[in-house]
C-alpha cells in the first residue's frame, strides 16, 4: 500500500530528512540533496500508487487521494527544509508567519497523476524578506522535482479583495485547504472568507457558476453523447460534479458530498450514484494521464481503446470492449446530468434562480390537467402520493410537458426516477399507456423533446425494455456521431422537422410524401426502432425486425401495420445500400430493388426512413450527392412499380438516351452527319449509364480529337454536390487506374465513376469527385487539379510512390478495425460481375484496387464508392478480357487473394 511509505507521515519522514541533510551547510547542496531524496521517494510512492490502481482500475478515489496525500508530504518536506535548514527564523515576529494552502483540485485532495499543484502562500500582512526567501526556495525545489506549480503569494485582505473581483480566484478559494505552516492563519482566512465574502454573495456566485457551466457545455459540443468526450470539461463530466461541490460548499460550508444527504439535498441513492460516477470518471482521467504521461482530458478514439483495456473491458463476439466501456461512460455522464439538475432545483427553491419565470410573462400558459401544478415556471406534481397511485401518471407527466411547453420540474423527475419499478408488464400493455406514448410520438410536433427526457430518466427503456441494450451504446467508428439511442432520437427529430415543413427545398421529395398523407404511426415507430437490434451477434436488421414486430404487436397495431413496421426495420439499410453501393443506372439493379419493395407505399415509407437515418448520423453526413442518388432511385423505381417492369428494359433505355443526345446536339448546332457519327461511335453499354448532359460533354471533347490528345472537362455539378471530371484520351490497359490515382493525388474523393471505350479506340471516363469536406472543388482549385492530373498521366508523378506518405493512418483513427470483405455477385447485373470490396479507407486504396484489377485483365465499366467515416465500400462493375462475367470460381478466388494482398500491402506501406 502507498500509505506504507514514510512520506505520508511527516512525524516519521521529517526526522529521516533531517538526518539525510546533516553536515550539509551550503544552500545549493541542501537543495540538491533534498530534491534527490524527494525524487526517489516520490517515484517509489507513485509506483506503489499506480500498482494499487492497477488492482482496482475502475475506481480511482483512493488513487487521487493518495496522489494528493503524496503531494502534501512533498510540500510539507520542502517547507520544512526551507524554514529549518535554509532560512531558519529564531524569533519570529507577528508579520513573519507563513501558511501554505492547497487550492483548486489539489485543495479538494483530488489529483490525477499529471495534475497541477496549485499553492497559495498566505501571509498576515505585506510579505517580509524572510517569507519571500522561503517561498522562492520552495518553488525552486518544487520545479526541480519537475512538478507543474501554480502559485500565488497573498495576504488575507488580498484574498478577500481579489476574490470579490475575480470569480476564478473566488472559486479556487472555496476549495482551499491547509497543508503546512501556520495553521491559525489558514483558519482565519477560512472564517473571514465565509463571514466577509461568501455568505453575502451566494446568489451572485451561483449565477456565475451556472453560466460558466452552460458556456463550458457549449464549447464542448453541447451534447452528453459527444463520441470523444472531455472527461473533465464535457457535459456530465468531472467539472459538473465539481460545480455541485463548489456551490454546496459555498452555501452549506460542507467539506464532503455525503453531508448533502443530511441537509436533504440528495437522497442516499442519489449520493451513491454521485459517488460511483465520480469514482469512474476519476479512473478514466487517471488512465488518460498515465497513458500520455502528461495532462490529457479528451477521451479520443485512440485513447478509448487503451483506457478500456486498462480498465478490464474485453471484446466479445458481439461488440468490442471499447464499446462496452464507452456505454458505461455515457451512462455515468447521464446520471451526473440528473444529479446536477436535482441540485440546481434546490437552489431555485432556496436561493436565487427563478430563471424560467421570464417565459411566463411572454407566453400564454395553458391550463394544466388535474394533478399538475406550475412551480416557478416548471411542471410539478401536486401530490406525490396521488401521482404514484396510478403509474400511468409517469407517462402523463411527459405528455403534459409536451402539450404545455413547460419544462418538467426536477423534483418531479426525481419522483419518476425513484419509482420506475411501477412501470411493469401491466403498464406496458395498458391501452391507455400505449395511447399516451403514441401521442407523444405523433400528436405534438416535437416528439424528440419528450423522448430525450424519457431516455435520460430511463423511462423509455422501462416502458420499451427492448430499447434498454442500446441506451448509451456507442459504435466505435468515426462515421456515427452519436450513441445508438441518441441517433434514434435524432432520426425522430429529423422526421418531425420534415413533417413541420422545415426543409421543402433541401428535401422536396420527402416533404411531398409527408404532405400527401402517409401512415405516420408506422413511420414514426419504424424510425424510433430501426436500430433497436444493434450490439448483439445477430444481424441488427434481422433481430431489430423481430423486436419491432413484438413491440408493434404489444402496441396493438393492425396486422398490416405490424408487417410494415417489421419490413421497414428489416430493410432500413436497403435503399441506402442500393443507392450508394450499386450502379442505379443498371436496369437489373432497379428491377431487383423494385421487386424487394413491391409497393409504392413501402417505397415512400422507406425513402423517408432512409433520409432520416442518414440525417440522424451527425452533422455534414447528409449531402446533395446522397439526395440525388436517393431521388433518382425513388423516381425510377416508382415509375417501374406504376407502369410495369418493362420501363426498365435495356433496349428502351438505350433508344431514349440516343434520342435525348440527338436533341441536345441539334440544339447546339451539330450537323446531322456529325450526330450520326457520334451516336454510332459508342457501344450499347454507353447509353443507359450516363446523364444526357455528360454525354453531350463527351461529344464535344471527342470532336476533332487527335490520337495523342488528352482532353479534360472539370466543372461543378451542384445538383450532386460534386465536381464532374470528364476525360477523353486514347484507350490503353490500366487507364482507369491511372485516372483514379491522378484524381486521388489531388486530394479528391471519388464517389462515382464510369468508363467506356469508343468503337474507334478512345477511352471516355467520367468521375464525380468531392473535396475533403464532401463538396465540389472551389473554382480556383480546378487549374491546379488539371495540372496534377496531366502530370500523373504523362508519368511525371508516380502515383504509387506518392501515396506511401499520404496513406499513413491518423493517430486518432488508427484503432478503428474494419475486417476486409471481398464479394463477387454475378446475379446483381445482367451483363457484369459486381465486385464489392468493404475495408478500411485510405487515399491510395482505389488506385491499388483498380491497378490490381487492370493487371489481371479485368475491364472496369463503372465504380461506385460509398464512404462511412474510416470505412469504405468500393463496388466495381466488371467484365473479363473477353467481355464476359467472371464465371470461373478458381479465377474469382485468385483475384480475391490478389485484391486482399493489394489492400494489405498498401496498409503495410502506410505504416512504415
N, C-alpha and C positions, 0 to 999 in steps of 0.2 A: 504494500500500500504506500502511496506517496507520502502519507502523513508520518511514515516512519522516519523520513529524512529530518535531520536536526533543524534545517532552515525554517520549518514550520513552527518551531518553538523558540522564540527569542531567548528565553531564560537558558536554554540548552546551547543555542548556536552562538550567541554573542561572546560567551567566555572562550569558545573554541576559536572564534575570530580574533579576539584579543591575544590569545596565545600565539596564533599564527603571525601576528604583526609585531610580536615582541622583538625588540632590538632594532626595528626599523625607525629611523628618525628623519629621513628625507621625505617630504610630502609626495614627490613623484614615486618613490619606492613604495610608500604606503598605499598610494592609489593603485599602482600596477599590481601589487601583491593582492590587494582586496579584489580587484577585477578578476584576476586569475583564479582566485579561490571561489568567487561567486559564479564565474562562468562554469567551472567544473561542477559546482553544487547544483546550479540551475539545470545544466544539461542532464545530470543524473536524475534530478527530481522530475524534469519534463519527460524523460524516458519512462520513468515509473508511471507518471500520469497517463502517457499515451498507451502504455501496456495495459493499465487498468481500463482505459476507454475501449481498447480492442476487445476486452472481455464483456462489455455491455454497449455495443456500437450503436444502439438505437436510443440510448438515454445518456444525456451529457450533463445533467445537473451537477453530479459530483465532479465531473471534469472541469466545468467552467468555474466552479467554486474553488477547486484545488489550484487552478492556474492563478486565480485572484489571490488565494492564500499564499502561494509561492511568491507572487509579486509583492505582497505585503512583507514577506520575510526579507526579500531583496532590498526593498525600500527602507525597511527598519534597520537592516545591517549597514546600509550605506549611510543613513542618517547617523547611526552610532559611530561609524568611523569618522565622519565629517565633524561631529560635535565633541568627540573624546580624543581622537588621535590627531586630526588635522587642525581643528580650531577649538581647543578646549577653553571653556569660559569658567573662571574660578569664582567670580562674584557677579552673577547676572543681575542687571538692573531690570526694572519693570518693563522697559521697552524691548529688552533683548530676550524675548520669548518667541519661539517659533513652533508652529504646529504644521504637520504635513498631512494633508487630506487627499483622499481619492475622490475624484468626481467622474461624472458620466457613467459609462458601463462598468468601469473599474470601481466606481463608488457603490454600484449595486452589488459588487462582489461577483460579477459575471464577466468572464473573459474567455474569448476564443484563443487558440494558440498564437495567432498573429495580431491580436487586438492591440490598439494603442494603450499606453499608460498615461492617463490624464491626472496630473497632480496640481493641487492648489497649495502653495506655501503661504501660510497665514501668519501675519504679524499683528500686534496690537495697534501700533502706530506706524509712522513712516519707517521704512526698512532701515536698519542700522548696518554699518560696515560689517559687523560680525555675521549677521543673518545673511547678508549678501554673499559673503565668503562661503558660508555653509551651503547655501543654495547652489552656488557656482560649482563647488567641489562635488556636490551630489550629482548635478547634471552631467558633469564630465564623466563620472564613473558610470552613470546610467547609459550614457551614449556609448562608452567603451564596451558596455555589455551588449551593444547592438539592439537596445530596446528603442522603440519608437515612442518618444516622450512628447506629450503636450503639457505645457506648464504655464502657470501664472503666479505672480507674487502680489498679494493684495492684503490690505487691512480689512477689518470687519466693515468699516464705513465704505471702503471701496466696493466691497461685495454688495452691500445694500444699494449703493448708488448705481453701479453697473447693472445689477440685477433688475433694478427698476427700469432702466433704459433699454436693455437688450434681452429679448426673450430667450435666446440661445444660452446666454450666461445664466439667466434665471433657472432654466431647466437643468443645467448642469449642477447648479447649487442645490436643487431639490434632492439630488442624489449624493450629496457629499457624505463622506464617512471618514472618521478619524483613523489614521494608520499609525502614526508615531509622533513624537514631540509633545508639546504642551497641551494636554487633554482639556483643561479648563477653558482654554482659548477656543477650542473647537466647539465646546458646549455652549459658550457664549454666542458664537456665530449661529448655532442651531436655534437657540432661544430667540435671538433678535430677528432672524430671518422670518420665523413664524409670526412673531408679535408685530414687527415693524413693516413687513412686506407681504408675506403670503396671505395672512388672514384678511387683509384689506383688499386683495386683488383677485379673489377667486374667480369671479365671472370673466374678467379680462384674460386670465391665464387659460381657462377652459376654452374660451372662444379661439384664442391663438393656437392652442394645440389641435383643436378640431379643424381649423382652417389649414394648418400645416399638414394634417393627415389627408385632407381632401386633395391638396396640391400635390402631395407625395404620390398618392394613388394615380393621379392624372399623369404624372411624369413616368410612372412605371407601367402605364398602359391601361389603367382604369379597370382591369379585369382581374378577378381572382385566379382565373384559369389561363394566365399567360404561360405558354409552354416552356419558357426559360425564365422562371421567376427569380426575383431578387429576394433572397431569404430574409434579409434584414429590412429592406425598404418597401418591398412589394405588398400588395393587398393581402391581408391575412398573415403577414409575416411578423418577425420579432418586434419591429418598431411599433406595430399596432398594439401588441401586448404591453410594450414599454410605455406607450402613451396612456394606457389604462393605469399603469402603475404610477406614472408621474402625477396624473390628475388625482388618483386616490390618495397619494401621499400628501399632495398639496392641500387637499381638503381635509382628509381624515388623519393626517400625520401618522399613517401606518408604515411599518417597515417591511411587512411581508404580505403577499396577496391573500394568504389564508385569513388574515384579520378582517378582510372584507366580508367574509361569511358571517362573522359575529355582528358586523354592522348592518347585515341584512341586504347588502348589495348583490351578493351572489348566493345561490343555493349550494349545498355541498356537491351535488352532481356537476353544477356549472364550474365550481372551483376545480374539481377533478379534471374536467376537460381542459381548463386553463393550464393546469399543471402538466397534463400529458402533451398538449400541443407545444408548450414551451420547451419541455424536455426533448421532444422530437426535433423541433426547429433548431435548437442549440446543437443537437447531434449533427444535423446536416451542415450547419455552419462550421463546426469544428472539423468535420471531414474535409470540407472545401479548403480550409486554411492549411490543413496537414498535407493535402494532395498538392496544392500550389506552392506551399512554403512561403506564402505571403497572404495579406488580407484579400480574400475573394468572396463576394457575397452573391454573385449571379450563378444560378444553377444552370449553366449552359449545357447543351446536349452532350458534349464530350465529357463534362464533369458528372452528369447524371449517371452514366454507366458505372464510373469508378466509385461514386458515393454509394450507389445501390449495392455494388459488390462488397464494399467495406461494411455495409450495414446488414449484410447477410441475406439479401434478396436473390433468389436463384431463378433461372429460366425454367419454364415448364413447356410441355408440348404446345400449349395454347398461347402463351404470352412470354415475353422476355421479363427477366427480373426487374429491369429498369422501369417497366410499365407498372408492375405491382408497387414499386417504391413510389413512383410519382402519384399513383392513385391514393396511397396513404398520405402523401404530402398535401395533395389538394383537399382531402377530407379534413385534415387538421386546419388548413387555411380557412376552409368554410366555417369550421367551429370557432376559430378566432374571430371571424367576422360576426358571428352570432353573439359571442361574449362581448365584443366591442359595442354592439348595438344595445345589448341589455344594460350595460354600464352607462352608456350615454343617455338612456332613458331616465335612469335615476337622476342624472344631472338635470335633465329637462324639468323633472318634477321638483327637485330640491333647490336648484340654484338659478341657472340663467336661461338656459337655452329653450325658449319657446319659439324656435325658428319657424316651424310650419305655419304659425298663426298669420303671417303676411298673406298667404294664399287665401285665407278665409275672407279677407276684405275684398278680394278681387274676383272671387268665384262664387257663383250661386251654389249653395250647398243643398244637395238632395236630401230629402228626409230619410233618415236611417230606419232600417227594419227593426222590429222588436228584438231586444236583447243586445243591441249595439249602441254605443254612445260615442260622441265626438269629444276626445280628451286632448286638449292642447293641439287641435288640428290633426289628431291621429285617430284611427278607428280602434276603439277599445271595447272590451267586454263589460257588460253591465253587472252581471253576477257570474262568478266563476262556477259556482255550484250548478246553476241553471244551464249554463253553457255546456258543461261536461255531461249533463244528464242525457243529452242527445248528441252522440258522436258526429252526426251529420253537420252539426254546427261548425265543426272544424273546416269543412269544405265551404259552408255558407259564409264564413269569415272572408275567404278569398274572393268569393263571388261578390260580396258586399263591397269589398275594397275596390274591385274592378268596376262594379256598377257605379259607385260614387266618385271614384278617382281619389279617394283618401288613402294615405299611407297607413299600413297596419301598425298599431302601437306595439313596441317591442314587448310590453308586458303580456299582450295577447299572444305574441309569438312564443313567449316562454311557456305559456299555458299549453299551447299546441305541442311544442317540442317535448314537454314533460309527460304528455298523455297520448303519445302515438299508439300505444298498445290498444287504445279503444277502437282504432280503425282495424277491425278484424274481418274475417271472411264474410260475416253477415253484412257489414257495411259495404264491402267491395261488390257484393251482388245486389245491393239495395237499389231498386229502380230510381228512387229519388236522388241517391248519392250519384248514380251514373248520369242522371239528368243534369245535376249541378255541374259535374265535371265537364260534360259535353257542352254545356252553356258557356263555361269558362273558355273553352276552345273556340266556340262558334259565334257567340252572341254579342260580345262587347268590343270587337275590333282590334284589341291589342292583347291577345292571349299570352304573349311571352312574359308580360309583367307578372301575372299570377303564377305561370309555370315556373319561372325562375325563383320566385319567393317560396313556392311549394317545394321546389327541389332543394333549396338551401335548408329548409326545415325538415327535410326527409319525409314530407307528406306525400310527395309524388311517388316515391319508391315504396311507401307503405300502402298507398291506395292501389298502385300497379306494381306488385312485387317483382314482376318480370323485368322491371326497369332498374332494379337495385344494382345488379352487377355492373352496369355501365356508368353509374354515378361516379364522377371524378376520374373516370378511366381515360388515361392519356394514351395516344397512339404514337409510338416512338418513331416518328418520321417528320421531315421538315415540311410536308405538304399540309397536314391538318394543323390548324392554328389553335383549335380548342379541344377540350376533352369531349368524349362521346356525348355525354348528357348536355353539355353547353352547345355543342354543334347541333344536336337535335332541336334545342330551343331556338337557336339562331335560324334554323330552317323554317320553323313555325313562324318566327318573326318575319322572315323573307316572304312567306306566303301571305301573311296578313298585310304586308306592305303592297304586294301586287293587288290584293283584293281591295285595298283602300284607294287604288288608282294612283299610287305614287311613282310608278315607272312606265307611263304609257309610251315614252319614246325609246327607252332602253329595252323594254320587254313588251313590244307591241303584241306579239302572238299570245304570250301568257296572259296579258291583260285582257285581250279579246276573249280568250277561253273562259276566264273568270267572269267576265261581264255577260257572256252568252248563257250562263247557267251551267252549273256542274254539280256533281254530288259532293257538297262541301264536307259533310260528315265523314265520308270515305277518304277524301283527300287530306283533311286535317289529321285524321287518325293515322293514315299511312305515313305522312310526313313526320309526325311525332315518333312513330315506332320503327322507322325504316332501318335504323342501325341497332335495334334492341338485341340482336343476336351476336354482337361483337364480343371478342375476348375469350371465346371458347374454341375448342379444337375444330369443331364443325364449321363449314362454310357459313358465314354470318347471314347471308341472304336466305339460305335454306332454313337454318334454325330460327332466324327472325320471322320468317313467314309462318312457321308453326306457332311461335309465341303470339304473333299478331292475330292469327286465327282464334287462338284461345281467348285473347283479350276482347276481340270484336264480338265473339260469341257471348262472353260474360256480359258485355255491354248491351246485349240484346239487339244487335243489328240484324236486319233482314238477311236471309241466307245468301242472296245475290250480292249484297254489300260485303258480307263476310268474305265471300270468294274474291271480290275485287280488292279488298284491303290485303288479303293474303297474296294475291297475284302481284300487286304493286310492290309489296315488301320483297317478295322473292326476286322480282325483276327490276329493282330500283336502280341497278347499275347498267341494265341492258342498253338503254338509249344512249347513255353517256359513252359506253364502250363502243357501240357501233359507230357513233358519230366521230369519236376521237381516235379509234384504233382501226377503223376499216375505211376502204375507199367507197364512199357513198354514191359515187357515180357508177359503180358496178351494179348492173341490174340484179344479179344474184343476191348481193348484199341486201338490197332493198326488198327483194321478194322474200327472203328468209325472215327479215325483220317484220314485214307486214304479216307473214304467217304466224309469227310469235305473238304479235299484238292482237290480231283478229278483228277488233272493232275500233271505230273512230273514237268512241267514248273512252276506251282504255288508252288509246294513243294520246288523247288530250290530257288525261289524268297523269300519264307517265311523263309527258313533256313538262308539265308544271312541277311535278315532284323532282324531276331531274334538274330543272333550273334552280329550285330552292336548295337542293342538295349541294350543288356547286357553289351557289352564292353563300351558303352557310359554312363553307370550309374556312373562309377567312378573307381579309381584305386583299384585293388585287387578283384573286383566283379567277373570278368571272371576267371574261373579256369578249370583244366583238367576234373574235375568231370562233370561240365556242358557241356564241349566239348564232353566228351564220351557219355553222355546221348543223346545229340542232334545228334551226328553222328549215334548212334545206331537207333534212331527213324527215321532218314532220310533213312538209309540203308534198314531197314525192310519195311518202307512204300514204298520206291522206288521199291523194289522187288515185293511187293503186287500190285502196280499200273501197273507194266510192265508185270507180269506173272499171274495176277489174284488173287482174294481173297483166293483161295484155298491154296496159300502159307501160309496163317495164320491159317490153320487147326490145331486144338489142338493135335489130334492123330498123325499127321505127325510130328509135332514138338517134341512130346514125343519120337517117334521112332528115330528121328535124334539125340536127346540128348543121348539116351541109346547107340546108335551106337558109338557116339563120345567118351563117357566114356569108353566103351569096348576097343576101340583102344588105349586110354590113359593108361588103366590098363595093357593091353597086353605089351605095350612098357615099363612099369615099372616092368614087370616080374611076374605079378599075374598069378596064375593057373586058368584054365577055370572054375573049380568048384567054386573057390572063387569069380570070376567075376559074375557068375550066381547068387550066393547068395547075392552079393552086389546090383545087379540090382533088384533082387526080394524083397529086404527088404524095398523098398521105394514105397509110394503111387503115383498115377498118377500125383498129383499136384506138386510133387517134380521136375519133369523133365524140364518143359519149363522155370522155373523161375530163373535158375542159370547158370552161365558160366561153361563150362566143367571143367576148371581148378579148380574151387571151389568145384565141385562135386568130383573131384579127391582128394582134401584135406580132404573132409568128409570121403571118402572111407578109407583113411589112418588112420584118427582119430578113426573111428568105428572098425577098425581091431583089434580084440582081446580085446575089451573094457570090463572091469569088471563092475558089476552092480552099484557100488558106485563110479566109476571113474568120474572125470571131466577133460576133455582134451580141451586144448585151443591152437589155432594156430593164432599167430599175425604176420602179415607181410605187408610191404608197397605195395600198388597197385598203382604204379606211373602213369599208364595209366589213372587212375581215380582220381589222386591227393588225395588219401585217404589211411588209414590203414584198411586192412580187418581183422576183428576179427571173427574167426570161433570157435564154441563151440559144443561139444557133451557131453551129460550127461543124466542120467535117467529123463524121462519126468514126470512132475507133474504140477498141475494147478499153474498159475502165474509165470512160469519160465521165460517167455519172459519179463515180467515186471521187475523181479529181475535183469535180464541181462541188461536191459535199465538203471536201477538205478545204477548198478555197473559201467557201462561204463561212464555214465554221471558224477558220482562222481570223476572219474579220470581227469575230465576236457575235456572229448571227446564230440564233437558234432556229433550226429548220423545223417547221411544223407540218409541212406538206410538200410533196414533190411529185412531178410527173416527168417521164422521159420517153420520147418516141423517136423512131428513125424514119426518115422520108424514103420514098422509093428511089430517089436519086442520091442517097448516101449521106444525108445530113442528120445530125442529132438536133432535136428540138426539146429542150429541157426547161421546165419551169419550177421554181421553188417559191414557196411562201415562207418568209423568214421574219423573225421578231428580234428586237434588241433585248438587252438583259432585263428590261422592265416589262417585257411582254407586249411591246407596241411597235409600230412601224419605225424604221430608222428616220432620224431627222434629215431634212433635205441637204443640210450642209455636210452630212457624213457620207452621202452617196458617192461623190467623186473619189474619196479615199477607198470606199468599198470596191468600186470598179477597178481601181488601180491594183489593189491587193489580189483581186480575183484574176486579173490579166497576168500579173507576175507569177502567180501559182500555176496557171495553165501553161505558161511559157517555160516552167521549170526553174524559175529564178528563186522561188521559195519551195523547199521540200516539206510538204505537209507533215509527214511522219516525224521528222526531226523537230519541227516547230511545236508539235503537240506534247512532246515529252515534258516540258515545263508547265504547260497550261493544264495538263490533266491532273496535277497534284491535288488530292482532295483537301479541302479546307479543314483545319483542325476541328472547328466547331461541328462539322457534319461527318467527320471521319467514322464515328461509331455507328452510323446507320448501316444496317446489314440488309442487303437485298439479294436473296439467292437468285441465280440466273436460271431462267426458264426459256427453252427454245422449243417452239411447236411448229409443226407443218400441217397445213389444212388444205386438203385437195377438194373439199366439199363447199367451201365458202365462196368460190368463184367458178363460173362455168369454164373459163379458159386459162386461169392462172393458179399456181400454188401460192398460198399465203404463208410466208414465214414470219412468225411473231417472236421477237426477242424481248424479254422482260428482264431488266437488270439495273444495276446502279448507273446513274448518268455521269458522264464526264464529257468535256468538249470534243475529244477526239474519237468518241465511240462510233458515231455514224460513219465517219471516214474508215475506221478499222473494219466495220461490218461490211460496208459496200465494197471495199478493196478485196476482202476475203471472198465475197460472192463473185466479183468480177474475175478474180484469179482462178476460180473454179468454173468459169464459163457459164455463169448464171446471168441471164438478162433480167435486169430490174426494170419494170414498167412503171411502177409507182411506189412511193414510200409514204407512209402516214406515221407521224411521230407524236406521241402523247406523253407529256412530261407531268409527273406528280411529285413535285419537290425534288428530292435527290434520286428518285426512281424514274425510269423511262421505259416506255413500251414502243419499240420500233416495229412496224409491220411492213413487210415488203411483198408486193405482188410480182411474181417472177415466173420465168419460163426457162427451160434448159436451152442449150445451143441449137437444138432442132425445132424450137418453138413449141415444145410440149410441156405438160405438167411434170413435176418430179415424182414419177410413179414408183421408181425403184427404192425399196426400203433400205438397201445397202448404201445407195448414194445419199439418201437423206441422213442416215446415221453418220456417214463420213463427213458430210457437210456440217452437221451439228457439232461434231468434235472440233472441226476447224473454226467454227464460229466461237465456240466456248474458249478455244485456245487464244483466239484474237482478243477476246474480252479480257482473259486472264493476263495475257502478255502486256496489254495496254495498261491494265491496272498496276501490274508489277513495275512497268516502266515509270509510271507516275509516282510510285513510292520511293524510287531510287534517288 
